[in-house]
Amino acid sequence: MTTRSRILGILASTALVVTALTGAPAAAAPTRYEAENAPAVCDGTIDSNWAGFSGTGFCNT
């Protein structure tokens, strides 16, 4: 194998790895679903102290 073909192989492999590792960025879901009045049973405490929580309480077990 010549030096040129080795370099081309390395460049092709590097390009493939970079393409595989830089996929589409993650995005948040466009719809927010909340079930405030859903019937549920909680064996823990009803809390609302988590960052980003928007409801009246969640079951913290």
TORVEX-821253 format. One record per atom (N, C-alpha, C): residue number from 1; residue in one letter; atom name; x, y, z. Coordinates in pm, whole numbers. Last residue first. Example, Ala and Ser with C-alpha at 12.3 -4.5 7.8 and 13.67 -1.06 7.14 Angstrom:
<rs>
    n  res  atom      c1      c2      c3
    2    S     N    1285    -225     708
    2    S    CA    1367    -106     714
    2    S     C    1290       3     787
    1    A     N    1319    -569     780
    1    A    CA    1230    -450     780
    1    A     C    1320    -330     780
</rs>
This chain:
<rs>
    n  res  atom      c1      c2      c3
   61    T     N   -4146     954    4495
   61    T    CA   -4138     833    4578
   61    T     C   -3997     802    4618
   60    N     N   -4338    1212    4433
   60    N    CA   -4196    1189    4457
   60    N     C   -4184    1070    4551
   59    C     N   -4565    1323    4209
   59    C    CA   -4545    1217    4307
   59    C     C   -4395    1188    4317
   58    F     N   -4607    1677    4187
   58    F    CA   -4574    1548    4128
   58    F     C   -4547    1449    4240
   57    G     N   -4806    1973    4134
   57    G    CA   -4738    1876    4219
   57    G     C   -4711    1747    4144
   56    T     N   -4889    2155    3948
   56    T    CA   -4919    2184    4088
   56    T     C   -4853    2086    4183
   55    G     N   -4635    2215    3692
   55    G    CA   -4766    2176    3743
   55    G     C   -4785    2212    3889
   54    S     N   -4385    2258    3590
   54    S    CA   -4485    2363    3571
   54    S     C   -4621    2330    3632
   53    F     N   -4038    2234    3642
   53    F    CA   -4170    2173    3667
   53    F     C   -4275    2282    3662
   52    G     N   -3795    2359    3627
   52    G    CA   -3867    2334    3503
   52    G     C   -4004    2270    3521
   51    A     N   -3663    2203    3911
   51    A    CA   -3647    2308    3810
   51    A     C   -3720    2268    3682
   50    W     N   -3887    2084    4160
   50    W    CA   -3787    2054    4059
   50    W     C   -3783    2167    3956
   49    N     N   -4087    2099    4360
   49    N    CA   -3963    2174    4376
   49    N     C   -3855    2142    4273
   48    S     N   -4328    1991    4437
   48    S    CA   -4326    2077    4318
   48    S     C   -4196    2157    4313
   47    D     N   -4471    1679    4562
   47    D    CA   -4374    1788    4562
   47    D     C   -4388    1872    4436
   46    I     N   -4617    1458    4764
   46    I    CA   -4652    1542    4650
   46    I     C   -4562    1666    4658
   45    T     N   -4444    1154    4851
   45    T    CA   -4492    1288    4882
   45    T     C   -4528    1361    4754
   44    G     N   -4561     826    4784
   44    G    CA   -4458     913    4839
   44    G     C   -4518    1047    4879
   43    D     N   -4751     687    4652
   43    D    CA   -4703     626    4776
   43    D     C   -4595     711    4842
   42    C     N   -5034     798    4489
   42    C    CA   -4894     830    4517
   42    C     C   -4855     770    4651
   41    V     N   -5246     737    4223
   41    V    CA   -5214     702    4361
   41    V     C   -5067     729    4381
   40    A     N   -5477     923    4018
   40    A    CA   -5349     857    4044
   40    A     C   -5336     826    4192
   39    P     N   -5659    1068    3757
   39    P    CA   -5665     990    3881
   39    P     C   -5534     914    3899
   38    A     N   -5562    1391    3642
   38    A    CA   -5567    1247    3619
   38    A     C   -5577    1172    3752
   37    N     N   -5539    1661    3630
   37    N    CA   -5655    1605    3698
   37    N     C   -5670    1455    3677
   36    E     N   -5305    1715    3488
   36    E    CA   -5325    1771    3621
   36    E     C   -5438    1704    3698
   35    A     N   -5106    1617    3281
   35    A    CA   -5227    1551    3329
   35    A     C   -5253    1595    3472
   34    E     N   -4963    1758    2993
   34    E    CA   -4974    1757    3138
   34    E     C   -5108    1695    3176
   33    Y     N   -4741    1790    2730
   33    Y    CA   -4857    1717    2780
   33    Y     C   -4854    1717    2932
   32    R     N   -4638    2006    2485
   32    R    CA   -4624    1976    2628
   32    R     C   -4753    1910    2675
   31    T     N   -4474    1976    2175
   31    T    CA   -4599    1975    2250
   31    T     C   -4572    1938    2395
   30    P     N   -4223    1953    2060
   30    P    CA   -4299    2075    2036
   30    P     C   -4427    2085    2120
   29    A     N   -3941    1843    2247
   29    A    CA   -4070    1810    2187
   29    A     C   -4153    1937    2171
   28    A     N   -3620    1976    2163
   28    A    CA   -3727    1949    2258
   28    A     C   -3856    1917    2183
   27    A     N   -3358    1815    1985
   27    A    CA   -3457    1922    1998
   27    A     C   -3565    1879    2096
   26    A     N   -3015    1759    1907
   26    A    CA   -3137    1721    1977
   26    A     C   -3230    1841    1990
   25    P     N   -2877    1789    1576
   25    P    CA   -2884    1829    1717
   25    P     C   -3018    1786    1779
   24    A     N   -2771    1513    1375
   24    A    CA   -2862    1625    1396
   24    A     C   -2869    1661    1545
   23    G     N   -2425    1419    1427
   23    G    CA   -2560    1402    1373
   23    G     C   -2644    1526    1398
   22    T     N   -2136    1378    1439
   22    T    CA   -2202    1509    1437
   22    T     C   -2337    1498    1369
   21    L     N   -2046    1119    1411
   21    L    CA   -2052    1177    1545
   21    L     C   -2124    1311    1550
   20    A     N   -2048    1069    1136
   20    A    CA   -2130     986    1224
   20    A     C   -2149    1050    1361
   19    T     N   -1864    1258    1044
   19    T    CA   -2003    1263     998
   19    T     C   -2094    1184    1091
   18    V     N   -1633    1162    1170
   18    V    CA   -1683    1296    1201
   18    V     C   -1829    1309    1160
   17    V     N   -1609     910    1043
   17    V    CA   -1629     919    1188
   17    V     C   -1686    1054    1226
   16    L     N   -1569     989     775
   16    L    CA   -1682     903     811
   16    L     C   -1713     912     960
   15    A     N   -1332    1135     792
   15    A    CA   -1455    1201     746
   15    A     C   -1578    1120     785
   14    T     N   -1160     928     871
   14    T    CA   -1182    1042     959
   14    T     C   -1311    1114     921
   13    S     N   -1166     766     642
   13    S    CA   -1214     714     770
   13    S     C   -1246     826     867
   12    A     N   -1053     942     456
   12    A    CA   -1189     892     435
   12    A     C   -1247     839     566
   11    L     N    -797     977     570
   11    L    CA    -887    1092     552
   11    L     C   -1031    1047     534
   10    I     N    -701     712     554
   10    I    CA    -715     778     684
   10    I     C    -810     896     675
    9    G     N    -701     679     275
    9    G    CA    -781     591     360
    9    G     C    -806     652     496
    8    L     N    -515     874     201
    8    L    CA    -654     885     153
    8    L     C    -747     797     236
    7    I     N    -289     764     325
    7    I    CA    -338     896     365
    7    I     C    -483     914     323
    6    R     N    -265     525     180
    6    R    CA    -285     522     325
    6    R     C    -343     654     374
    5    S     N    -220     622     -76
    5    S    CA    -344     548     -51
    5    S     C    -371     534      99
    4    R     N      34     745     -33
    4    R    CA     -82     823     -79
    4    R     C    -213     750     -49
    3    T     N     197     532      32
    3    T    CA     172     636     132
    3    T     C      49     717      95
    2    T     N      62     216     -86
    2    T    CA     146     336     -96
    2    T     C     108     437      11
    1    M     N      86    -117       0
    1    M    CA       0       0       0
    1    M     C      91     123       0
</rs>
